[in-house]
Amino acid sequence: MPAGRWVIHLPEPLLLHGRGLIDGTAHAEVLHLDEPLNVWGGLDPTTGKIVHRLHPQYGRCVTGTVLVLPETRGSGTNAQVVAQAMANGVGPAAVVLGRPDTVVVAGLVVGRELYGHVCPTAVLTLDALDALHSGLHVRVEVNRGLATITG
């Protein structure tokens, strides 16, 4: 190799497919939660910050991110907190789940229907979720039950 030349090896492009739950498109930075989050009491719906002091991502803000949640904790009140975060404009740009979560999806649907905030939502296998690490910029496209995530 001639002197003064650099060789840069770019990673293979990311391409993941999954099940779509809420249609839409978003392009944002990933925030991958290391542990489940009980949204009620764990997320401040006025700031979008994770406020559960024992959560590994304590203090991080979900606003405008592709929020990757392998799973959640809690009850039906999670939907209310998610909807309120969407109403306040501090919700995520997209949500990617490790398993379907009807409570979180209900909150996102309320956010869309009442407040006009579309948050594409998908379900991937846990192995596929591992490819979505925090800091990665991805595009989430969900259309008619099919989800494609590229980065």
C-alpha positions, 0 to 999 in steps of 0.5 A: 500500500502506498505511503500516506494512504488510509484504508477504511473498512466500513461495516456492513449496512444494517438491515433488520426485518420484524413485525410492525405494530404502528405504521410510520417512518422515523430516523433517529439515534437508538437508545437501547435500554439494558433492563426493562423499564416500568414507565409509570414512575420510571419515565418523566412524561414532562421531560422524557427522562428516565427517572428510576434511580436504579435503572442503568439508563437513569437520566437519559432522555427518550425524546426523539430516539428510537427507543429499544425496549426488550421488555417493560415492567408495570401495569396498564398505567404505562399507557397513560404515561406514554400517552402523556409523554407524546402529548408533551412532545417528549416521546420517542421517535420510534419504539422497537420492542422485544415482544409485543406490549399492548399497554405501551402500544395503547399509549402510542396509539392514544398519542397518535390519535389525540395528539398527532404524534406518530411513533412507528412501532415494531417487534424484533427477535431478541437477537435482532435487538442486540444489533441496535446498540445505543448511539447507532443512527437508524431508519425505522419504516413500518407499513402494514404489519412489516417493519424494516430497520436500516442503518 
